[in-house]
Amino acid sequence: MTPRLSCFLIVIGLCVGLSNAKWNEKNSVHFKNSLGRNNILKINCISNDDDLGFHFLRPGETYEFSFHDSVLKTEFFCDLWQGPNFKFHAGFTGYEGGGLIVHYGKQNFWDAREDGIYFTHGQKTPKLEYNWT
């Protein structure tokens, strides 16, 4: 493939990908505690630039944060703990974006349940992604 053709295809792909975007809308990551009664969820998310601190959710409570993608790469790694003395843990990439394709308005929904961490972008039923260890 010639360099001109590659460049043309990238520009077309970006135009198509961004045609439905809401310009300047922030991306967001949402967490929900769907654990059993009196089971507190402890959350900490960090990126290369930010440590968002620890957040404690009672059952039924939610926590979210929002941001703009970096032109380079945007990634938030999140740790979740639950159970007696927070002995059950799950660590995972809560958001990944940026780079060649910058996202606007992307939403990641994480739901902590007794059997693990479920994920959806909001349009479909959440699916089990990670187990507690």
URMO-V997595 format. One record per backbone hydrogen bond with DSSP energy under -0.5 kcal/mol. NH is the residue of the N-H (numbers start at 1). CO is the residue of the C=O. If there is no record, write none. Layout:
nh: {NH/NH}
co: {CO/CO}
//
This chain:
nh: {6/7/8/9/10/11/12/13/14/15/16/17/18/19/19/21/23/25/27/28/29/30/31/32/33/34/34/39/40/41/42/43/44/45/46/47/52/52/55/57/57/60/61/63/65/67/69/74/76/77/78/79/80/81/82/86/87/88/90/92/94/94/95/97/98/99/101/102/105/108/109/110/110/111/112/112/113/113/116/117/118/118/119/120/127/129/130/133}
co: {2/3/4/5/6/7/8/9/10/11/12/13/14/15/16/18/21/22/67/106/65/108/63/110/61/32/112/36/38/57/81/55/79/53/77/50/45/50/43/41/55/33/58/31/29/27/103/97/95/46/92/44/90/42/88/83/84/82/80/78/76/92/76/74/101/70/98/100/25/28/120/30/108/118/32/110/111/116/113/130/111/116/127/109/119/117/117/89}
//
